[in-house]
Amino acid sequence: MSITKKDTIRVMIITKDHRIEGDMHILEGARLSDSLNSKNKDFYAITNASIHRVEDERLVASPQFIVVAREAISAIFPIEE
């Protein structure tokens, strides 16, 4: 069994109703845009997440793992902590 090495990028994802901050795992040495442009990914795994409502910034949940559908994403960008 081979193990694929990954880099971790802290991202903010905006959907219609939520703002999600968390760690996105991409192939080692790849850029965030490379991962997003990959047509074979319909979902993105996010770890150490916090989910806030866009409308009032209320914290909805803080899951250790969440999967976000590509089609639900309005915007995504890396953030510095």
C-alpha positions in Angstrom: 0.0 0.0 0.0 1.5 3.3 -1.0 0.9 6.5 1.0 0.4 9.8 -0.8 2.1 12.7 0.9 0.0 15.8 1.5 0.5 19.4 2.4 -2.0 21.2 4.6 -3.4 24.6 3.8 -5.7 26.6 6.1 -8.6 27.8 3.9 -11.8 29.8 4.2 -14.7 28.4 2.1 -17.8 30.5 1.4 -21.0 28.8 0.5 -24.5 30.2 0.1 -25.3 30.0 3.8 -22.0 29.3 5.6 -18.4 30.3 6.1 -16.1 27.3 6.8 -12.5 27.7 8.0 -10.4 24.6 8.2 -7.4 22.6 6.9 -7.5 21.4 3.4 -5.1 18.6 2.4 -3.6 18.8 -1.1 -0.9 16.7 -2.8 2.6 17.6 -1.6 4.1 20.4 -3.7 0.8 21.2 -5.4 -0.9 24.6 -5.3 -4.5 25.1 -4.0 -5.5 26.0 -7.5 -4.2 22.7 -8.8 -6.4 20.8 -6.4 -9.4 23.0 -7.2 -8.9 22.6 -11.0 -8.8 18.8 -10.7 -12.0 17.6 -12.5 -12.0 14.2 -10.7 -12.8 15.7 -7.3 -16.5 16.4 -6.4 -15.8 16.8 -2.7 -13.1 18.3 -0.6 -12.1 16.9 2.8 -11.6 19.6 5.5 -10.2 18.9 9.0 -10.2 21.0 12.2 -13.1 23.1 10.8 -15.3 25.8 12.2 -18.6 26.5 10.5 -20.3 29.9 10.8 -23.6 31.2 9.4 -22.9 33.9 6.8 -26.0 35.8 7.9 -25.0 36.5 11.5 -21.6 34.9 12.0 -23.0 32.4 14.6 -20.9 29.3 15.1 -22.9 26.3 13.9 -20.4 23.5 14.5 -16.7 22.7 15.0 -16.2 19.3 13.4 -12.8 17.5 13.2 -13.8 16.4 9.7 -16.2 17.6 7.1 -16.6 17.0 3.4 -17.6 20.0 1.2 -19.2 19.5 -2.2 -17.5 21.3 -5.0 -20.9 22.6 -6.3 -21.7 24.2 -3.0 -18.5 26.4 -3.0 -19.0 30.0 -4.0 -15.4 31.0 -3.0 -12.3 29.5 -1.4 -9.0 31.0 -0.5 -6.0 30.3 1.7 -5.8 32.2 5.0 -3.0 33.0 7.3 -3.3 32.3 11.0 
